Each structure stands twice: as C-alpha cells, then as structure tokens.
Amino acid sequence: MSVSKLARNLHGSEIIKIAGEINELKRQGQNIANLTIGDFDSNIYPIPAELKQDIVEAYAQNQTNYPPADGMLNLRESVSAFLKSRFDLDYNPGQILISGGSRPLIYSIFMAVVDPGDKVVFPAPSWNNNHYCDLTGAEAVIIQTTPENNFMPTAAELAPHLKGAALLALCSPLNPTGTMFSKKDLEEICDLVIAENKTRKAGEKPLYLMYDQIYSQLTFGKHEHYNPVSLRPELKDVTIFVDGSSKCFAATGVRVGWGFGPAEVVNHMKSIVGHMGAWAPKAEQVAMAKYLKHDDQVNAYLGNIKHNIQNSLTTLYNGFQQLKAEGFNVDSIEPMGAIYLTVKVDYAGKTTPDGTVLKTSADINFYLIKEAKVALVPFSAFGTGDDVNWFRVSVGASTLQEIEQLTPRIKAALAKLV
C-alpha cells in the first residue's frame, strides 16, 4: 500500500521501541527497573493534592465542553502572573497559548516559522528535534556536543551553522541530560542570535529561538535556570518559549502546557493547534488556573518533589562515581535539573558470558536489561551516534529504595564482561 513520503521517512520513537522490549520481558515475568521513560509513577509522585481536588470539582461543575482554542482566559491570566513572579517575564494573555502538553507547542512552533528546506539548528543529544524536522521537511543541522561541557551546546559550536537558519532549538534543563546552561554560555549564544539577525534584510524571516524550559522549576543546589529574554531583552521578538505543568507538578497526564512569545508567531501557533484540536481539557484548565494563583501551595509542592528527585539522582550519581573509583569504565555527570542523570557505560567491544560481543550502545543497554534488570536509554535515541556510550537515566518512576538497589546489580553485570 502506498503512503506519503512523510509517513515513509518518519522514524518512530526509539524510547518506545525500548519500552516494547521491556514490556515483553515483564510479560514473561521478569522484574525490570525501567529508567527509560521521562514520566512519573503517580503513586510515587502524585500531582498536588489541591490541583487534584480542583480538577474533581471542575468536572463536578460540568466543565466538559470545548475550551477556547487558545486556552481559557483565566488560565492564560494565571500563567501570565506565574511567569512574572517566577522569571520576571512580562507576557500578556494574548501572547500565551495553552495546549495539551508541550508537544503540540513544539510542533506548532516548527509549523509556524519553518518552511520545507529551511535549516533548523539543534544540539545532540536533544529530544525529538530530529523528528519535528522530518515532520516539517526542514534541514536538520545537528550539533554534536561533548561531556566536557555537560553535553550542552556552546556558542563556538553553534556559530558556524546559524547563517541563514530559520530556527535554533534549545532546551534547559536539558532532556536527556539533566544538565543546564550557565549564565555565561547562554549569554554568548544569545549574542550570536542577535548578531545573525542584524544581517537579515527588512522583511526577511529572522532566526527564531525556541527555548524549551519545561523543567525550569526542577533545579538543584547552586544551579540556577536562565532564559534568553531575561538575559537579552532584545530577543523577546524572536524567542518562543515552551513550558507547562507536566514536569514541575508531575502532571504529565493532566496535559496542560503553555507556550509564549511574540504575538504574531503565537497567533499563528493558535491556528495550528486549533486545527489539530490539541487543546488541554477544559476541566484541567479551570483547575490549573485556580492552582497557579496559590504561591504557598506551589512552593510547598515544588520543595517536596525537588527534594525527593534530587535524592534519587544523587544516590545514583554517587553509585556510578563509586563504580568509577573501583575501576569500572563508567562515569556520571552531576545532576543539575529535570529528572535525568547522564551516565557513561563504556563497554563496547567487551564479550558477554554467552560469547556475544557488545558493539553499540544499544547492545550495552540490552545486556544491562538482561543481566542487571535495569533499562536505560542510549543517547543514540536522542541524535548521537551508536558509538556514544552515554545514557539517560530517568528516576521519575522509581522509589529511592529501588534506586539504591541498582548499583550493585549493575556492578555484578559489568564484572561478567571480558
């Protein structure tokens, strides 16, 4: 059967493929620690109790019809106030778009500012930018990053590729690494965007900056979240933000995301999201509008969830550092934000007890699934080569006790390799 070129060329999610393998092993009765999915176990990390009650009340009040295509006005007003109090960013409700999570926002940004054949510049590893390029027919310009800079792109790495580009896609804290831009590094990148746009002629499409800060409320210790518009206000006319409730409130299934940026772009995004029907459910919007107004509730919830996530990430980080000290060829990068830890398991070329040679990061991952009952995600799922033996670890679906049990299992599995 013939299908479209887009359908033939679009690749499925590599993470979903790994999840399929894990589910099959679980069906066979094996107990696998699934550290692959960027989600929360709602029994470990429930949404805020007040938000849950507000959702229940909204349904009881029959808030079940279509919401406005751009989102409930009272929610956009609450988001506007939230952005002002959290980031000192000034965006009125007309510059804010509500959608069913952040994915429709990202897709609508690509659709609104990228034409087929346009260059889109983004780092690897990063989440799904390659797939959105496929969906829009864009030319993906993938910048490979390094562990020496915590897998965050630098201005020097980006500079040769911005000429004529339509979109620069950035994320901080970064999925999949859990690392973040420093103020200095982000300022240098901002200055590149400003300089490139000064070369564009009147009426020519500028270089837009998509800034995904969905994890901005989940930062740890001394690490501070920065955004382009606060650092360089002149970027406000070309920066489109992706944000929402999914991660900071463990509300991935509640599906309330918000994007904001220049009104001209956001208005086109509204039309695209409206045609997709990708709005957030009305009852959840009503509840979120109410919840965001209570700083005390928000701060209490964030304080608790950040404490628990950081404990899990730090425990696993320390476990890998201990293995490294014992001579295992592993490493880990200090957790800075989000729900992810970046780890290295560099055992390509080693042989398993049954005589199989591990050739790629995927081979290493499936060996760990089999022998250590631990599933990670290779960075190859986020745009790097198969020879990059770094992995994403997600702790949102595991208890601290489960995390504490992982290092000995990984150690035992690696010790069997020759």
C-alpha positions in Angstrom: 0.0 0.0 0.0 1.3 3.4 -0.9 1.7 6.0 1.8 3.0 9.6 1.9 6.7 10.4 1.7 6.4 11.8 5.2 5.0 8.6 6.6 7.7 6.5 4.9 10.5 8.7 6.2 9.3 9.4 9.7 11.0 7.3 12.3 9.2 6.0 15.3 10.3 6.8 18.9 13.4 4.9 19.9 12.3 5.1 23.5 9.0 3.4 22.7 10.9 0.6 21.0 12.9 0.0 24.1 9.8 0.2 26.2 8.3 -2.5 24.0 11.2 -4.8 24.7 10.9 -4.1 28.4 7.1 -4.8 28.4 7.7 -8.2 26.7 10.2 -9.2 29.4 7.8 -8.1 32.1 5.1 -10.2 30.4 7.5 -13.1 30.8 7.6 -12.4 34.5 10.9 -10.5 34.8 11.2 -7.5 37.1 12.9 -4.8 35.2 13.8 -1.4 36.7 12.5 0.8 33.9 14.6 4.0 33.9 13.7 4.9 30.3 10.6 6.9 30.3 10.5 10.7 31.0 7.5 10.3 33.2 6.4 9.9 36.9 4.9 7.0 38.7 1.8 8.8 40.0 1.8 6.6 43.1 5.3 7.8 44.0 4.9 11.4 42.7 1.2 12.3 42.7 0.1 15.6 41.4 -0.5 18.4 44.0 -3.5 17.4 46.2 -5.1 20.8 45.8 -4.8 20.6 42.0 -6.3 17.1 42.0 -9.3 18.4 44.1 -9.7 21.4 41.8 -9.9 19.0 38.8 -12.5 16.9 40.5 -14.6 20.0 41.3 -14.3 21.3 37.8 -15.7 18.0 36.4 -18.5 18.1 39.1 -19.3 21.6 37.8 -19.7 20.1 34.3 -16.7 21.9 32.8 -16.6 19.4 30.0 -17.3 21.3 26.8 -14.8 22.7 24.3 -12.4 25.2 25.7 -11.3 28.2 23.6 -8.7 27.1 21.0 -6.0 29.3 22.6 -6.9 28.3 26.2 -9.2 29.6 28.9 -8.6 33.3 29.5 -8.4 32.9 33.3 -5.7 30.3 32.8 -3.7 32.5 30.5 -4.0 35.3 33.0 -2.8 32.9 35.8 0.1 31.8 33.6 1.0 35.5 32.8 1.2 36.2 36.6 3.1 33.0 37.2 5.7 34.0 34.6 6.1 37.4 36.1 6.5 36.0 39.7 8.9 33.2 38.8 11.0 34.7 36.0 10.1 38.4 35.9 8.9 37.9 32.4 6.2 40.2 31.0 3.8 38.4 28.7 0.1 39.3 28.4 -2.6 36.7 28.0 -2.7 37.4 24.2 0.9 36.2 23.9 0.2 32.9 25.7 -1.1 29.7 24.1 -2.5 26.8 26.1 -2.2 23.3 24.6 -2.4 19.6 25.5 1.1 19.4 27.0 4.2 20.7 25.3 4.4 18.5 22.2 1.7 20.5 20.3 3.5 23.7 21.2 6.8 22.4 19.7 5.1 21.1 16.6 3.2 24.4 16.1 6.4 26.4 16.5 8.1 24.4 13.8 5.0 24.7 11.6 4.7 28.5 12.2 8.3 29.5 11.5 9.9 26.8 9.4 9.4 26.2 5.7 10.4 23.0 3.9 14.1 23.1 3.3 14.8 25.7 6.0 17.7 25.0 8.3 16.9 24.1 11.9 19.9 24.0 14.2 19.9 22.0 17.4 22.3 20.0 19.6 22.6 16.3 20.1 21.6 14.8 22.3 18.2 16.5 22.5 14.6 15.4 22.5 12.7 14.9 19.2 14.0 17.9 17.2 15.1 15.4 14.5 11.5 14.1 14.3 10.0 17.6 14.1 12.4 18.4 11.3 11.1 15.3 9.5 7.5 16.4 10.0 8.1 19.8 8.5 10.6 18.9 5.8 13.3 21.0 7.4 17.0 20.5 7.0 18.3 19.3 10.4 21.6 20.7 11.3 22.7 18.6 14.3 25.5 19.9 16.5 27.2 17.1 18.4 28.1 18.1 22.0 30.6 16.8 24.4 30.7 15.6 28.0 33.4 18.2 28.8 30.6 20.8 28.5 27.9 18.6 30.1 26.5 17.9 26.7 25.2 21.5 26.4 26.0 23.3 23.1 28.4 26.2 23.2 28.5 29.4 21.2 31.6 28.2 19.4 29.9 25.0 18.3 26.8 26.8 17.1 28.4 29.8 15.4 29.3 28.2 12.1 25.8 27.0 11.5 23.4 29.9 12.2 23.8 31.8 8.9 20.5 31.6 7.1 18.9 29.3 9.6 15.2 29.6 10.4 15.2 28.2 13.9 17.6 27.5 16.8 16.1 24.9 19.2 17.4 24.9 22.7 16.3 23.3 26.0 17.5 23.9 29.6 17.4 21.9 31.9 18.1 19.5 29.0 16.2 16.4 28.2 18.0 13.9 28.1 21.0 15.0 30.2 19.6 16.9 33.2 22.3 19.5 32.7 21.8 23.2 32.2 23.2 26.3 30.6 25.4 28.5 32.7 24.6 32.2 32.5 27.8 32.9 30.5 27.2 30.2 28.0 23.6 31.2 27.3 24.6 34.9 27.0 27.2 34.0 24.4 24.6 32.1 22.4 22.1 34.9 22.7 24.6 37.3 21.3 25.1 35.0 18.3 21.4 35.1 17.6 21.3 38.9 17.9 24.3 39.2 15.6 22.8 36.9 13.0 19.5 38.8 12.9 21.3 42.0 12.3 22.4 40.6 9.0 18.8 39.8 7.9 17.2 42.3 5.5 14.0 44.1 6.1 11.1 41.7 5.6 13.3 38.6 5.7 12.4 35.9 8.2 14.6 36.2 11.3 16.4 33.5 13.1 13.9 32.4 15.7 14.9 30.8 19.0 12.8 28.1 20.5 13.5 27.8 24.2 12.1 24.7 25.9 12.1 25.3 29.7 9.6 22.6 30.7 11.9 21.6 33.5 12.8 25.1 34.7 11.2 24.6 38.1 13.2 21.4 38.8 16.7 22.7 39.5 19.0 21.6 42.3 21.6 23.1 44.6 23.5 26.0 43.3 22.3 25.6 39.7 20.0 28.4 38.5 17.8 28.5 35.5 18.4 31.3 32.9 16.3 32.3 29.9 17.3 34.3 26.8 14.8 37.1 27.2 15.8 37.9 30.8 19.5 37.9 29.7 19.0 39.8 26.4 15.6 41.6 26.3 16.1 42.5 22.6 15.5 38.8 21.9 11.8 39.0 23.0 10.6 39.5 19.4 12.2 36.2 18.2 12.1 33.9 21.2 9.3 31.4 21.6 9.1 29.5 24.9 7.8 26.0 25.6 6.7 25.5 29.2 3.9 23.9 31.2 2.8 21.8 34.2 3.7 18.4 33.0 7.1 18.1 34.8 7.1 20.5 37.7 3.8 19.2 39.0 4.3 15.6 37.9 1.2 16.2 35.8 2.2 14.5 32.5 -1.3 13.1 32.1 -3.1 16.3 33.0 -2.0 17.7 29.7 -1.8 21.4 30.4 1.1 23.1 28.6 1.8 26.8 27.8 3.8 28.5 25.2 4.5 32.2 24.9 6.4 34.6 22.7 5.8 37.3 20.1 2.1 37.8 19.4 2.5 37.4 15.7 4.0 34.0 16.0 1.8 32.9 18.8 -1.3 33.8 16.9 -0.3 31.5 14.0 0.5 28.8 16.5 -3.0 29.2 17.9 -4.5 28.5 14.5 -2.3 25.4 14.0 -3.1 24.0 17.4 -6.8 24.8 16.9 -6.8 22.8 13.6 -5.1 19.9 15.4 -7.6 20.0 18.2 -4.7 19.7 20.6 -6.0 21.9 23.4 -5.9 20.9 27.0 -9.1 19.5 28.6 -11.3 22.3 29.9 -11.7 21.0 33.5 -8.0 20.7 33.8 -7.6 24.2 32.5 -10.1 25.6 35.0 -8.3 23.8 37.9 -4.8 24.9 36.8 -5.9 28.5 36.6 -7.0 28.3 40.2 -4.0 26.4 41.4 -1.3 28.6 39.9 -2.7 31.6 42.0 -1.6 29.9 45.3 2.1 30.5 45.6 2.2 28.8 49.0 0.8 25.6 47.6 3.0 25.7 44.6 6.2 26.4 46.6 5.4 23.6 49.1 4.8 21.1 46.4 7.9 22.1 44.5 10.1 22.0 47.6 9.0 18.4 48.3 9.2 17.0 44.8 12.6 18.6 44.2 14.0 17.1 47.4 12.8 13.6 46.5 14.0 13.8 42.9 17.4 15.1 43.9 17.9 12.4 46.5 17.3 9.7 43.8 19.5 11.4 41.3 22.3 12.0 43.8 22.1 8.4 45.0 22.6 7.1 41.5 25.2 9.6 40.7 27.2 8.6 43.8 26.8 4.9 42.9 28.3 5.4 39.5 31.1 7.5 40.9 31.9 4.7 43.3 32.0 2.2 40.5 34.3 4.5 38.6 36.6 4.7 41.7 36.6 0.9 41.7 38.0 0.7 38.2 34.8 0.2 36.2 34.7 2.1 32.9 31.7 4.2 33.9 31.0 7.8 34.7 28.2 10.2 35.6 27.6 13.9 35.4 26.4 15.9 38.4 22.6 16.2 38.4 21.6 19.9 37.9 17.9 19.8 36.9 15.0 17.8 35.5 14.5 14.1 36.4 17.5 12.8 34.5 21.1 11.6 35.2 23.7 11.3 32.5 25.8 8.2 32.9 28.5 6.5 30.8 28.8 2.7 30.5 31.7 2.3 28.0 31.8 -1.4 27.4 31.7 -1.6 23.6 34.0 -4.4 22.4 33.5 -6.4 25.6 32.2 -10.0 25.4 29.3 -11.3 27.4 29.3 -14.7 29.3 27.4 -16.3 26.3 30.1 -15.1 23.9 28.3 -12.1 22.4 30.4 -9.0 21.6 28.8 -5.7 22.6 29.2 -3.5 19.6 26.9 -0.5 20.2 25.3 1.5 23.0 22.1 -0.4 22.2 23.9 -3.7 22.8 25.2 -2.5 26.1 21.7 -1.3 27.1 20.1 -4.7 26.3 22.8 -6.5 28.1 22.1 -4.4 31.2 18.4 -5.2 30.8 19.1 -8.9 30.7 21.8 -9.2 33.3 21.2 -6.3 35.7 17.4 -5.9 35.2 18.0 -2.2 34.5 16.8 -0.4 31.4 18.5 2.9 30.3 18.2 5.0 27.1 21.2 5.3 24.9 22.0 8.8 23.7 21.6 7.4 20.2 17.9 7.7 20.8 18.5 11.5 21.0 20.5 12.0 17.9 24.0 10.9 18.6 25.9 8.0 17.0 25.6 4.4 18.2 29.3 4.7 19.3 28.5 7.3 22.0 28.2 5.1 25.1 26.4 7.7 27.3 22.9 7.1 28.5 19.9 8.8 30.0 18.6 7.6 33.4 15.1 8.8 34.4 14.2 8.5 38.1 10.6 9.7 38.0 9.1 6.2 38.0 11.3 4.7 40.8 11.4 4.9 44.6 14.6 5.9 46.4 14.8 2.3 47.7 14.6 0.9 44.2 17.4 3.4 43.1 19.6 2.3 46.0 19.4 -1.4 44.7 20.5 -0.6 41.2 24.3 0.0 41.6 25.1 -3.5 43.0 23.2 -5.1 40.1 25.0 -3.0 37.5 28.3 -3.8 39.1 27.7 -7.5 39.1 26.6 -7.4 35.4 29.7 -5.4 34.3 32.0 -7.7 36.2 30.9 -10.6 34.0 32.2 -8.8 30.8 35.6 -9.7 29.4 
